[in-house]
Amino acid sequence: MAKAASPIRLQDGIMQAAILAGKRNHRSAAEQIEYWAEMGRKVAAFLNPDDLLSVSAGLAKIRLEPVFGVPVDADAVFCALEAERDTGSLSQTVTRSSVRYQVSTLHPGYLEQIDGNGVRVTGQFKNGEFIALSETASKTAKIFMNGRSQAIRLPKGFRFEVDEVYITKQGENLLISPKKPDWDDFFNTQPAFSEDFLADRQDAVAQERDFF
């Protein structure tokens, strides 16, 4: 739970009560007050201030009753499932949305959004929203020879901020992802020291102490 940045002024009686109650529950005074506040917030969703005053004054009582769920008949559930499968309505009841999604075979790592009319849009979800591939995604890149290797000149909108990338082959497609720095890269970039580094440095003489 996030802590408040500013202190809150409380009555001394509340602080003393929080200290005593916190000792019994192995909580600090602040933790005990937070516990009371959280419990009060949850109870306030079911009881109004007048009810709480009646309970504290002894004019009303709170009765707790366990809530039991209705048992589910597994045989009835599977029978209904088989009946919907036989009639062909199961595929329609699985999702009532007119929009469906499936993995894109032409663009690995993306999804295809299919509406009720069968129109497909390739894209991906960002922050819970389906974003279609922009027109820049359909641009082509030139391939040219660099010695015995092939090189690709990426369009400006596709350029990476790193010097190296990972290449993964999936069928006839290639996936390119940026190579993020790791600890090996960090240590490899540090300056190298010679074997006689600090060889002339003298170790400090240990101090002699009298034993008790």
Sequence and secondary structure as in RCSB ss.txt:
>XXXX:A:sequence
MAKAASPIRLQDGIMQAAILAGKRNHRSAAEQIEYWAEMGRKVAAFLNPDDLLSVSAGLAKIRLEPVFGVPVDAD
AVFCALEAERDTGSLSQTVTRSSVRYQVSTLHPGYLEQIDGNGVRVTGQFKNGEFIALSETASKTAKIFMNGRSQ
AIRLPKGFRFEVDEVYITKQGENLLISPKKPDWDDFFNTQPAFSEDFLADRQDAVAQERDFF
>XXXX:A:secstr
    SS     HHHHHHHHHHHHHTT  HHHHHHHHHHHHHHHTTT  HHHHHHHHTTS              HH
HHHHHHHHHHHHT HHHHH   S EEEE SSSTT EEEE TT  EEEEEEETTEEEE  GGGG   EEEEETTEE
EEE  GGG  SSS EEEEEETTEEEEEE    HHHHHHTS    TTTTTT            
